[in-house]
Amino acid sequence: MNGTLEVKSQKDVGSTFIITLPFEVAEEPDTPLSVSSESASIHDLHLLMAEDNEINAEIAKTLLTERDATVVVVPNGLQAVQAFKRSKPGYYDAILMDIMMPVMDGITAAREIRSLDHPDTKTIPILAVTANAFQEDAQKCIDACMNMHFAKPLNMDDVVAALSRLCKKH
C-alpha cells in the first residue's frame, strides 16, 4: 500500500508504532438534486427494491410506503431482473438496487436489466443503494448504467427527492 511503519521502543518505558498509509480523500459525488425535499413526492410510485438484508429492506420499505409509494422487495439481483422482466410496461417507476447481494450482485443485475427486451429497459431509473461509498464505487454504478448512487445509511429525503425528480412526480 506504499506506506511506512516506524517503531520506537524503550525497555521498561513502552513502544510507539507509527503507521502511515497514503489514501486519497473521496470526493463528494456530483449529484445535486433540483427538487427540494419539502416539495418532493413519491405518491403512487411503484418501486422495485433489491436488498438482501431483511432489516434494511423492512426499514426502507416502511419509510417509502409512509410517503405513499408501493414497494416490492426482492432479496437479490437475479430476482430483481426476473421481476422487472415479468412486469408490464410502465408498472415500475424506479428500481432501488443494493450492490453486494448473493446470487447476483447489483452491478450485474443493472446491466442485465438494461440489456433486456422490455419497453422500459432504457428509461427506468435505477438507483444504487450501497454501503460502498467511495467515488470509484459510485463510478462503477454509473458505468453499469445506474442513474444515481446513494451510500448507506440512507438520507431518505435525498432518495425521495431523487425519485421525485427522476420519475417526474413533483
C-alpha positions in Angstrom: 0.0 0.0 0.0 3.1 2.2 -0.3 3.0 3.1 3.4 5.6 3.2 6.2 5.8 1.6 9.6 8.0 3.1 12.3 8.7 1.6 15.7 10.2 3.5 18.7 10.8 1.4 21.8 12.5 1.8 25.1 12.9 -1.0 27.6 10.6 -0.6 30.7 9.1 2.6 29.1 7.0 1.4 26.2 6.7 1.4 22.4 5.3 3.7 19.9 4.1 2.5 16.5 3.5 5.0 13.6 1.8 3.7 10.5 1.5 6.0 7.5 -0.8 5.0 4.6 -1.3 7.3 1.7 -5.0 7.4 0.9 -6.9 9.8 -1.3 -9.8 11.6 0.3 -13.0 10.6 -1.5 -14.7 13.5 -3.3 -18.3 14.3 -2.8 -20.4 12.9 -5.6 -21.8 15.4 -8.1 -25.5 14.6 -7.5 -27.3 17.9 -7.0 -31.0 17.4 -6.5 -33.1 20.0 -8.1 -36.2 19.1 -6.1 -36.3 20.2 -2.5 -37.2 17.5 0.0 -40.3 19.6 1.0 -41.8 19.5 -2.5 -40.7 16.0 -3.5 -43.4 13.4 -3.8 -43.3 9.7 -4.4 -47.0 9.4 -4.1 -48.3 6.4 -6.1 -44.8 5.4 -7.3 -44.3 1.6 -7.8 -40.7 0.8 -6.7 -38.8 -2.4 -7.1 -36.2 -2.8 -4.3 -33.4 -5.4 -4.3 -32.0 -5.7 -0.8 -30.7 -8.9 0.8 -30.6 -7.6 4.4 -34.1 -8.1 5.8 -33.8 -5.3 8.4 -32.6 -2.8 5.8 -35.3 -3.8 3.4 -38.0 -3.5 6.1 -36.9 -0.1 7.2 -36.5 1.3 3.7 -39.9 -0.2 2.7 -41.6 1.4 5.7 -40.1 4.8 5.1 -41.1 4.7 1.4 -44.6 3.4 2.0 -45.2 6.1 4.6 -44.7 8.5 1.7 -47.4 6.6 -0.3 -45.1 4.6 -2.6 -45.7 0.9 -3.3 -42.6 -1.2 -2.8 -41.9 -4.7 -3.9 -38.8 -6.2 -2.2 -36.7 -9.0 -3.6 -33.6 -10.5 -1.9 -31.1 -10.5 -4.8 -30.2 -9.1 -8.2 -31.4 -12.2 -10.1 -34.9 -11.9 -8.6 -34.9 -8.1 -9.4 -34.1 -8.9 -13.1 -36.8 -11.6 -13.2 -39.4 -9.3 -11.5 -38.7 -6.4 -13.9 -38.7 -8.8 -16.9 -42.2 -10.1 -15.9 -43.6 -6.6 -15.3 -46.0 -4.9 -17.6 -44.6 -1.8 -19.4 -44.8 1.2 -17.0 -45.5 -0.8 -13.9 -42.3 0.0 -12.1 -41.4 3.7 -11.8 -37.8 3.0 -10.4 -35.5 0.4 -9.0 -33.5 0.7 -5.8 -30.6 -1.7 -6.1 -28.3 -2.9 -3.4 -24.8 -3.7 -4.8 -23.5 -6.5 -2.5 -26.0 -9.3 -2.7 -26.0 -13.1 -3.0 -26.9 -15.0 -6.2 -26.4 -11.8 -8.4 -24.9 -8.5 -7.3 -26.5 -5.2 -8.1 -24.0 -4.1 -10.8 -24.6 -7.3 -12.8 -28.4 -7.0 -12.2 -28.4 -3.4 -13.5 -26.5 -4.4 -16.6 -28.9 -7.4 -17.2 -32.0 -5.1 -16.8 -30.5 -2.6 -19.2 -30.0 -5.4 -21.8 -33.5 -6.9 -21.6 -36.0 -6.8 -24.4 -38.5 -4.7 -22.3 -40.1 -1.4 -23.3 -38.8 0.3 -20.0 -35.3 -1.1 -20.0 -33.5 2.0 -21.2 -35.6 4.6 -19.3 -36.4 3.1 -15.8 -34.3 4.9 -13.2 -32.0 2.6 -11.3 -30.6 3.9 -8.0 -27.6 2.2 -6.4 -28.2 1.9 -2.6 -25.0 0.6 -1.0 -22.5 0.7 1.8 -19.8 1.1 -0.8 -19.3 4.9 -0.5 -16.1 5.7 -2.4 -16.0 7.7 -5.6 -14.8 4.6 -7.5 -17.8 2.6 -6.2 -20.2 5.3 -7.4 -18.4 5.3 -10.8 -18.9 1.5 -11.1 -22.6 2.1 -10.6 -22.7 4.8 -13.2 -20.7 2.6 -15.6 -23.4 -0.1 -15.1 -26.0 2.4 -16.4 -27.4 3.2 -13.0 -28.8 6.8 -12.6 -27.6 7.6 -9.1 -25.5 6.3 -6.2 -26.6 6.5 -2.6 -24.4 5.4 0.3 -25.9 3.7 3.4 -27.2 4.8 5.8 -29.7 6.4 3.5 -30.8 10.0 3.8 -34.4 9.3 2.9 -35.1 12.9 2.0 -32.4 12.8 -0.7 -33.7 9.4 -2.0 -37.2 10.7 -2.2 -36.1 13.9 -3.9 -34.1 11.9 -6.5 -37.0 9.5 -7.1 -39.4 12.5 -7.5 -37.0 14.2 -9.9 -36.2 11.1 -11.9 -39.8 9.9 -12.1 -41.1 13.4 -12.8 -43.6 13.2 -9.9 -43.0 16.7 -8.5 
